[in-house]
Amino acid sequence: MHDLLVTNALILTMNGTRRIIENGFLAIKHDKIVDIGSMTKLSQKAEKVIDGKGKLVMPGLINAHSHGADVLLRGGLSQDRGLYDWLHNVLYPGMQAYTLDDVKIGTTLFIDEAIRSGITTIVENEDFPSIENHRILLNTFKKSGMRAIFGRMFNDLPTPPMLSDYYHLIKSKSPNVKHVEGDLVEDTKNAMNEIEVLMREYNSAESMVQVWPSPFGPEWCTKEGLQASFELARKRETGITMHLSETQMSQRLFGVSATEYLNSINCLDPRLLVAHCIWLNDRDIRLLKENDVKIAHQPSANMYLADGIAPIPKMLAAGITIGLGTDDANANDSVSIFNEMRVASLIHKGNTQDPKCITSEQVLEMATVNGAKAIGMENSIGTLEVGKQADLIILNLNLPHLRPIHHIPSVLSYQTRGGTEVETVIVNGKILMYDKKLTWLTESEEEKLLKDAQKSSIQIRDRANLELPENYSVRKTFFT
C-alpha cells in the first residue's frame, strides 16, 4: 500500500532520457518516489489518490539564489534604482529597521509566494544583525516544510577608501533616509563562529534546512574570510555560496577579475555556487569550468537593477552547470522561477541576436535537474525517479493560455505563469499545497499574513524613512 498516488497524469520526469509519460502514475511511500510508469502497469493502491487527469506532474522547481525576507521592501520602495542606489538608500537602511517579527512575517510571505509558484527548494541568503534573526528565519522554513539552504552572509572587509566618497555621494541623493552609519562589517572570527553554531543546530542528514557559509563576495570579504569559509564548508561537508561579478568593481580593486582573484587564493571549488556572473571574460569562464564551479542565474534582478546581462550562452557552451534564482524579493519583484524561465529564454536571444543560443529545454533543465546539481543535491531531487525524494508539483493544463500544447519545455518556458497553474506542491512526500490550498497555513492565517505584511512594511518604511513616489501612492490604512 502506497501513502500517496497520482494517477492519469502527464508526467515530466526530467530523468537521463528526459522521459515523458502520458497517462501515467507516480507512487510515494514516506518521503520517496517508489514507483512511476504507465497506468497500465499500476498494481498497488494508496491511502490517498490524486487524480491527475488534465494535469502535468513535474519535479519541484529549485530557486538557486534568493534573499526572500527582503520582500517587505517591495511594492514601490525599490523601483527604478541602480544597484548602489538601491543598496544604500533602500536595502541596507530597510533591513536594519526589521524587528524579529518582521523577519518572521517577511520570510513567511516569501515562502507562501514561492510554494504557490511551484518552488520546492530554495537557497536563501541573509545577514541580519543577530543570530536570533537567523534562527527565526530557519525555523520559519522548517515550519513550512520547504527544502531550504540558508547561506549566512557576511562582510568582513571595510569599504576601500576609493569607494567611500562614491557611497557618500549615492546616499546624498536620498538625504532623509536613515542611512546605516559606517560599514556593515563583521569580525571574521565572529562570523565564522556564528555560522558553525547554526550548522551544529540545523544541519543533519534528515533536516529539511541546511546552513552554508556565504561570504558576500570577493570585493566585500578579506582573503582570510573567504578561505575560512571554504575550510568550514569542507569540514562540515556543505556547499558555499557567494556573489560574483555583479559589477566591474573587482578590476579596480584587484587589478584582475573577481574570478581570477578567487583562483589566485585557491577559492574556486566544486562546492562553490556563485550568483550573477555578469562581468565575466572568456578566461573567467574557463576557470569556472575547470574548477566545476556552479552558477545561479538571476535574469530579472540583473535587469531590474540595470547591472547587465550574464554571458549565459557562453557558459552553457562551456558545459558549466547553471541554475536559476529570483534574487532579492524587492529587486525583481516576483518569487517565480517560471517567470525567470521565460526571461532567461528571451533575454539572451535578444542580446546575442541568436535565436538558438539558449533553448527552452536548457532553461527547463536550469529550473530542475541542473538546479539540483548546482546545489549538490542531484542524487536526491531535480528529477522524478524511483528512490529519489518526493519533491514534485502538479499543474493544471486546462487553461486558455496553455493551449495548444505540443512541446512541453516550450509551454513551460513561454506560456506558464506559475501561480496560475500550480495546484499541488509536494515536498519530501508531504503535501504543502493541495488544490491551491496551503496545508501549513490556514486560510485565516494567510489572510492575516497579508495584512501583517502590509503593516510591517509600512512600519519599516517609516522607521527607515524610506522614499516613496508622490504619484499613485496608496494611503497607509487602505490594505491594513
Beta strands, then each sheet from edge to edge (+ up, - down):
strand 1: 2-12
strand 2: 20-29
strand 3: 32-38
strand 4: 46-51
strand 5: 55-59
strand 6: 61-67
strand 7: 119-126
strand 8: 147-154
strand 9: 209-215
strand 10: 240-244
strand 11: 272-276
strand 12: 294-297
strand 13: 322-324
strand 14: 327-328
strand 15: 392-396
strand 16: 422-427
strand 17: 430-434
strand 18: 437-438
sheet 1: 3+ 2- 1+ 4+
sheet 2: 3+ 2- 1+ 5+ 15- 16+ 17- 18+
sheet 3: 9+ 8+ 7+ 6+ 14+
sheet 4: 10+ 11+ 12+ 13+
end
